[in-house]
Amino acid sequence: MFSEVMTNALYKDILISFSIFLAFLLLRKVFVSYVFKFLLRMAGKIPTDVLKNILTVFERPARVLFIILGLYFSLLYLPYVDAAQDIITRLFRSSIIVLVAWGIYNLDIVYSGLLKNIGKNIGIQFDEIIVPFLSKIIKLITVLLAISIIAQEWDYEVSGFIAGLGLGGLAF
């Protein structure tokens, strides 16, 4: 009798957990369909395209964010997950870092425009070779910082790595 009640409660918890995940999948569709398009329309009213480009670049990471949030909350609701809660939280934080880095990495259009504007403001005209080169350096720095932040999230010592990056940048 007791095991039957426990089994029914377990099935109920699994069903609720699955429902939480499905709710976040539906929220993802609503967010992308309505809220994100509304934000893009509002950004279209601004004379510069920087905000519109930033929103466009972060659209796919925002979609994946809802999937990750759904997985996180549904896994936390499951019974018997208390022992793995620390690992689940670290995986969640690491995936958020990856999503932010993914969005920043894809800001190539914004980097190019900003670099050209900075060059105009200080009186320097960048060659067509320098802008992609600086953009690739910014992408490399983004990837290295994301890796170091994720490593730090998993309790690895990264201060020597960051100091080495600083010395390497100085030498460059």
Backbone bond lengths (Angstrom), bond angles and torsions (degrees), N, CA, C in turn:
res aa  C-N    CA-C-N  psi(-1)  N-CA   C-N-CA  omega(-1)  CA-C   N-CA-C  phi
1 M - - - 1.451 - - 1.519 110.88 -
2 F 1.343 116.47 -47.20 1.461 120.66 -178.64 1.521 111.18 -64.14
3 S 1.335 116.98 -41.43 1.465 119.83 -179.40 1.530 111.36 -68.04
4 E 1.332 116.50 -32.10 1.464 119.75 177.79 1.527 110.62 -67.15
5 V 1.325 117.58 -40.14 1.463 121.89 177.54 1.530 109.88 -65.48
6 M 1.321 116.53 -42.00 1.464 120.66 178.80 1.527 110.81 -65.06
7 T 1.314 117.22 -39.38 1.462 120.78 178.91 1.521 110.98 -65.28
8 N 1.330 117.00 -42.29 1.462 120.75 177.63 1.524 111.03 -64.32
9 A 1.314 117.15 -40.75 1.462 120.80 177.99 1.530 110.79 -65.30
10 L 1.333 116.15 -38.08 1.464 119.99 178.41 1.528 110.69 -65.19
11 Y 1.330 116.88 -44.39 1.458 120.74 177.79 1.531 110.84 -62.33
12 K 1.312 116.10 -39.00 1.464 120.70 178.76 1.533 110.09 -64.14
13 D 1.323 117.29 -43.90 1.452 120.86 179.19 1.533 111.70 -65.28
14 I 1.308 117.27 -38.84 1.465 120.98 177.45 1.520 110.06 -65.38
15 L 1.321 117.54 -41.05 1.460 121.53 178.44 1.528 111.02 -64.77
16 I 1.317 117.51 -41.88 1.463 121.02 177.75 1.525 110.18 -65.41
17 S 1.312 116.90 -40.78 1.456 120.59 178.02 1.522 111.57 -62.15
18 F 1.321 116.41 -43.20 1.463 120.97 177.33 1.527 110.70 -64.90
19 S 1.328 117.41 -36.88 1.469 121.56 177.96 1.528 111.01 -65.71
20 I 1.316 117.29 -37.76 1.463 120.73 176.27 1.523 110.11 -61.07
21 F 1.321 116.45 -44.11 1.459 120.20 179.00 1.528 111.17 -62.85
22 L 1.323 117.64 -43.92 1.461 121.17 178.31 1.524 111.81 -63.70
23 A 1.334 116.96 -36.75 1.467 120.14 178.19 1.527 110.55 -62.85
24 F 1.323 117.18 -40.05 1.464 119.73 178.42 1.529 111.10 -69.39
25 L 1.318 118.00 -32.90 1.464 119.84 174.93 1.529 110.51 -64.05
26 L 1.320 116.61 -41.02 1.467 119.89 177.38 1.525 110.91 -67.94
27 L 1.335 117.06 -39.60 1.462 120.41 176.54 1.526 111.20 -61.08
28 R 1.308 116.22 -34.53 1.463 120.25 178.41 1.517 109.95 -62.07
29 K 1.316 116.20 -45.44 1.468 120.61 179.32 1.523 110.71 -61.99
30 V 1.342 116.86 -44.61 1.467 120.80 179.85 1.522 110.15 -64.38
31 F 1.321 116.85 -44.26 1.459 120.59 -178.49 1.518 111.09 -61.25
32 V 1.310 116.76 -48.56 1.466 120.12 -177.42 1.524 110.51 -69.26
33 S 1.320 116.94 -40.10 1.462 119.75 -176.09 1.518 112.68 -71.05
34 Y 1.310 117.67 -41.87 1.459 119.44 -171.64 1.526 113.15 -109.27
35 V 1.301 117.24 -57.76 1.460 120.66 -173.41 1.522 110.95 -66.29
36 F 1.311 117.58 -44.91 1.455 120.09 -176.98 1.527 111.16 -67.77
37 K 1.322 116.97 -40.38 1.466 119.72 177.53 1.527 111.21 -67.14
38 F 1.338 117.15 -34.42 1.459 120.52 174.72 1.530 110.51 -63.40
39 L 1.328 116.48 -43.85 1.470 120.07 178.11 1.530 111.31 -63.53
40 L 1.324 117.24 -38.13 1.465 120.16 177.01 1.526 111.59 -65.71
41 R 1.332 117.80 -38.58 1.464 120.20 176.68 1.513 110.97 -64.67
42 M 1.339 116.79 -40.97 1.458 120.09 178.13 1.533 110.76 -65.64
43 A 1.318 116.47 -38.79 1.468 120.31 178.71 1.520 111.11 -69.41
44 G 1.340 117.59 -26.36 1.454 121.01 177.89 1.509 112.78 -68.64
45 K 1.319 117.78 -19.48 1.464 121.56 179.10 1.524 112.43 -80.12
46 I 1.320 116.75 -14.30 1.466 121.54 178.34 1.529 107.68 -81.39
47 P 1.340 118.07 138.38 1.470 119.47 -174.94 1.529 114.97 -62.92
48 T 1.321 119.04 -28.05 1.464 119.97 179.07 1.520 109.82 -95.39
49 D 1.315 115.79 158.08 1.462 121.30 -178.54 1.524 113.05 -95.66
50 V 1.321 118.27 6.68 1.464 120.72 -174.25 1.525 110.68 -63.87
51 L 1.323 117.87 -49.82 1.459 120.65 -178.36 1.524 111.23 -65.04
52 K 1.324 116.57 -39.15 1.460 120.23 178.16 1.526 110.68 -63.31
53 N 1.329 117.34 -41.48 1.464 121.06 178.15 1.524 111.17 -65.32
54 I 1.327 116.79 -40.14 1.469 120.32 179.32 1.526 109.99 -63.94
55 L 1.329 117.07 -45.20 1.468 120.13 178.81 1.520 111.59 -63.17
56 T 1.319 116.83 -40.33 1.456 120.06 179.64 1.514 111.62 -64.21
57 V 1.322 116.31 -40.07 1.465 120.69 -179.32 1.528 111.05 -67.42
58 F 1.323 117.54 -35.61 1.460 120.42 -177.04 1.529 113.36 -88.91
59 E 1.334 118.00 7.50 1.464 119.98 -179.87 1.524 111.58 -66.79
60 R 1.307 118.11 -49.46 1.473 120.33 -179.19 1.526 112.20 -66.37
61 P 1.355 119.74 -43.24 1.465 117.25 174.59 1.528 113.03 -61.31
62 A 1.340 117.97 -31.40 1.470 120.01 177.66 1.525 110.99 -67.94
63 R 1.326 116.88 -36.52 1.473 119.73 176.46 1.521 110.69 -63.62
64 V 1.316 115.64 -44.82 1.466 120.04 -179.34 1.531 110.27 -68.35
65 L 1.337 116.76 -31.17 1.464 120.34 178.45 1.522 111.14 -58.92
66 F 1.314 117.81 -40.66 1.463 119.74 179.82 1.523 111.21 -66.16
67 I 1.311 117.71 -36.03 1.466 120.17 176.68 1.524 110.04 -65.27
68 I 1.334 116.27 -43.40 1.462 120.35 -179.64 1.525 110.82 -66.26
69 L 1.337 117.13 -41.22 1.469 119.79 176.89 1.525 111.12 -62.21
70 G 1.330 116.46 -41.56 1.464 119.75 178.07 1.514 112.23 -62.41
71 L 1.337 116.08 -44.11 1.470 119.47 177.39 1.523 111.21 -62.76
72 Y 1.320 116.33 -43.13 1.467 120.38 -177.51 1.526 111.14 -61.92
73 F 1.326 116.79 -51.95 1.462 119.21 -177.59 1.528 112.31 -68.66
74 S 1.318 116.82 -34.61 1.464 117.95 178.57 1.526 111.25 -70.80
75 L 1.332 117.40 -36.52 1.468 119.56 176.85 1.527 111.36 -68.56
76 L 1.324 117.19 -36.60 1.462 119.17 178.51 1.525 111.79 -68.38
77 Y 1.326 117.69 -27.03 1.463 120.01 179.81 1.518 112.55 -76.45
78 L 1.320 116.24 -25.73 1.465 118.72 -177.99 1.521 111.28 -60.95
79 P 1.319 117.19 144.07 1.468 118.98 175.70 1.523 110.41 -73.39
80 Y 1.279 116.28 160.15 1.468 124.44 177.18 1.525 112.78 66.82
81 V 1.310 118.24 21.15 1.459 121.43 -179.56 1.528 110.60 -102.19
82 D 1.303 117.59 -0.39 1.467 120.61 -177.20 1.520 112.33 -58.49
83 A 1.312 117.45 -34.19 1.465 120.38 -179.45 1.523 111.45 -69.67
84 A 1.304 117.77 -30.84 1.468 121.48 -177.05 1.523 112.62 -101.92
85 Q 1.318 117.64 10.61 1.458 120.38 -176.13 1.528 111.95 -63.24
86 D 1.309 118.27 -36.05 1.459 121.36 178.97 1.534 110.56 -64.57
87 I 1.303 116.98 -42.46 1.471 120.67 179.27 1.523 110.44 -67.71
88 I 1.327 117.16 -40.54 1.461 120.52 179.13 1.527 110.07 -63.37
89 T 1.320 117.44 -42.20 1.461 121.14 179.10 1.525 111.14 -65.58
90 R 1.316 117.44 -40.66 1.468 119.77 177.72 1.527 111.46 -66.31
91 L 1.320 117.06 -39.60 1.470 120.06 175.97 1.532 110.63 -63.18
92 F 1.323 116.64 -40.57 1.462 120.72 178.38 1.519 110.49 -62.74
93 R 1.318 117.45 -48.56 1.467 120.82 179.53 1.524 111.49 -62.54
94 S 1.313 116.89 -40.75 1.463 120.59 178.85 1.525 111.00 -63.93
95 S 1.321 116.58 -39.76 1.463 118.64 179.66 1.529 111.47 -69.62
96 I 1.326 118.17 -32.85 1.466 120.64 174.87 1.523 109.91 -64.93
97 I 1.324 117.06 -41.37 1.466 121.04 177.46 1.525 110.36 -62.35
98 V 1.319 117.04 -41.54 1.468 120.86 178.56 1.529 110.24 -63.69
99 L 1.328 117.91 -40.69 1.461 120.75 179.94 1.529 111.88 -65.16
100 V 1.316 116.78 -42.91 1.465 120.04 178.17 1.529 110.19 -65.03
101 A 1.319 116.70 -42.80 1.468 120.21 178.38 1.524 110.55 -65.01
102 W 1.325 117.73 -37.40 1.457 121.98 177.49 1.530 110.60 -60.29
103 G 1.323 116.24 -45.19 1.459 120.21 178.57 1.516 112.11 -64.95
104 I 1.325 116.90 -44.91 1.469 120.22 179.86 1.523 110.47 -66.26
105 Y 1.299 117.47 -37.21 1.461 121.76 178.97 1.536 111.21 -61.59
106 N 1.315 116.42 -36.58 1.460 120.71 -177.31 1.522 114.00 -85.33
107 L 1.311 118.27 6.45 1.461 121.48 179.86 1.530 112.44 -81.07
108 D 1.297 118.55 33.56 1.461 123.39 -176.16 1.524 111.98 -59.32
109 I 1.318 117.21 -41.24 1.464 121.00 -179.28 1.524 109.76 -64.59
110 V 1.307 116.81 -41.59 1.455 120.42 -179.40 1.523 110.31 -68.86
111 Y 1.358 117.07 -41.00 1.463 120.14 177.82 1.524 110.77 -57.49
112 S 1.313 116.79 -47.36 1.459 120.80 -177.24 1.517 110.91 -61.23
113 G 1.322 116.63 -45.96 1.466 120.15 179.53 1.512 112.24 -64.85
114 L 1.331 116.94 -42.04 1.463 119.96 179.30 1.521 111.63 -66.33
115 L 1.314 117.11 -41.26 1.465 119.32 179.41 1.527 111.20 -63.65
116 K 1.318 117.36 -39.87 1.460 120.11 177.60 1.519 111.42 -66.72
117 N 1.338 117.73 -39.72 1.465 120.86 178.15 1.526 111.60 -66.76
118 I 1.331 116.63 -40.51 1.470 119.77 177.57 1.521 109.88 -63.29
119 G 1.318 116.14 -41.65 1.463 120.08 177.69 1.512 112.05 -61.18
120 K 1.343 117.11 -41.07 1.464 120.69 177.93 1.522 111.30 -64.50
121 N 1.335 116.23 -42.00 1.461 120.43 -176.24 1.520 112.73 -67.24
122 I 1.329 117.49 -33.79 1.462 118.75 -179.82 1.524 112.27 -97.31
123 G 1.327 116.96 3.57 1.451 121.14 174.78 1.513 115.25 84.48
124 I 1.324 117.06 19.73 1.466 121.11 179.09 1.519 107.57 -113.95
125 Q 1.319 115.43 133.18 1.462 118.73 175.27 1.519 107.64 -103.39
126 F 1.343 115.50 116.65 1.453 120.61 -179.79 1.523 109.83 -75.03
127 D 1.314 115.69 141.68 1.459 120.37 173.05 1.523 109.02 -70.25
128 E 1.317 115.63 164.42 1.458 120.66 177.90 1.527 111.78 -69.83
129 I 1.324 117.57 -13.52 1.466 121.25 178.78 1.524 110.79 -87.83
130 I 1.318 116.80 -33.33 1.468 120.51 -174.39 1.526 111.80 -72.59
131 V 1.325 118.14 -38.84 1.467 120.40 -177.30 1.533 111.50 -61.32
132 P 1.353 120.02 -48.49 1.477 117.94 176.43 1.528 112.71 -64.88
133 F 1.330 117.16 -32.81 1.461 120.47 178.49 1.527 110.64 -64.62
134 L 1.336 116.88 -47.66 1.467 120.16 178.22 1.525 111.30 -65.23
135 S 1.316 116.76 -34.99 1.462 120.73 177.16 1.530 110.95 -63.89
136 K 1.336 116.71 -40.17 1.468 120.11 177.95 1.525 111.18 -68.29
137 I 1.313 117.22 -34.53 1.468 120.04 177.07 1.526 109.98 -65.64
138 I 1.331 116.86 -41.53 1.467 120.27 178.24 1.532 110.28 -63.93
139 K 1.330 117.37 -38.96 1.463 120.85 177.30 1.524 111.27 -64.32
140 L 1.337 116.38 -41.87 1.464 120.44 178.56 1.525 110.99 -63.50
141 I 1.319 116.70 -42.86 1.466 120.75 178.44 1.527 109.84 -62.74
142 T 1.327 117.14 -39.58 1.464 121.07 178.49 1.522 111.17 -61.12
143 V 1.324 116.50 -45.48 1.470 120.46 -179.65 1.525 110.49 -65.28
144 L 1.321 117.10 -44.38 1.468 120.24 -179.04 1.527 111.48 -64.78
145 L 1.320 117.04 -41.07 1.462 119.51 177.41 1.529 111.57 -65.47
146 A 1.324 116.97 -39.92 1.471 119.74 178.17 1.520 110.74 -62.98
147 I 1.323 116.29 -43.05 1.469 119.67 178.64 1.521 110.87 -63.04
148 S 1.331 116.73 -42.33 1.466 118.92 -178.99 1.525 111.45 -69.12
149 I 1.327 118.28 -35.80 1.473 120.22 178.38 1.525 110.47 -68.52
150 I 1.334 116.85 -40.46 1.469 120.05 177.90 1.530 109.94 -65.67
151 A 1.325 117.10 -41.27 1.466 119.78 178.01 1.527 110.53 -62.37
152 Q 1.321 116.61 -39.54 1.462 120.00 178.47 1.531 110.46 -67.60
153 E 1.317 117.46 -34.73 1.462 121.31 176.96 1.523 111.01 -62.18
154 W 1.321 118.04 -32.50 1.457 122.89 179.78 1.533 111.33 -94.49
155 D 1.325 117.63 20.67 1.467 125.62 172.97 1.528 114.28 67.22
156 Y 1.318 116.86 34.17 1.462 120.43 171.36 1.519 108.43 -95.91
157 E 1.310 116.17 147.46 1.459 121.49 179.41 1.527 108.54 -81.76
158 V 1.322 117.41 117.40 1.457 120.89 -176.08 1.521 113.36 -117.07
159 S 1.311 117.93 3.88 1.467 119.46 -176.99 1.530 111.36 -64.55
160 G 1.320 118.27 -36.69 1.468 120.64 176.54 1.512 111.84 -66.47
161 F 1.327 116.63 -37.86 1.463 121.46 177.69 1.523 110.85 -63.78
162 I 1.326 116.67 -44.36 1.460 121.02 -179.53 1.522 110.33 -67.36
163 A 1.326 117.87 -38.94 1.465 120.39 176.54 1.517 110.47 -64.23
164 G 1.329 116.83 -38.29 1.463 120.36 177.32 1.517 111.41 -65.23
165 L 1.318 117.04 -37.41 1.466 119.76 176.03 1.526 111.20 -64.38
166 G 1.315 115.22 -38.75 1.476 119.06 178.01 1.511 111.94 -64.77
167 L 1.342 116.99 -42.89 1.468 120.33 177.84 1.513 111.44 -68.19
168 G 1.338 116.60 -36.64 1.465 119.46 176.83 1.520 111.57 -65.25
169 G 1.336 116.63 -39.19 1.462 120.59 176.39 1.505 112.44 -66.33
170 L 1.313 115.99 -37.49 1.462 120.99 177.09 1.517 110.77 -64.89
171 A 1.319 117.05 -42.58 1.455 120.76 178.56 1.524 111.32 -66.82
172 F 1.336 116.30 -35.17 1.459 120.13 179.43 1.513 110.33 -65.51
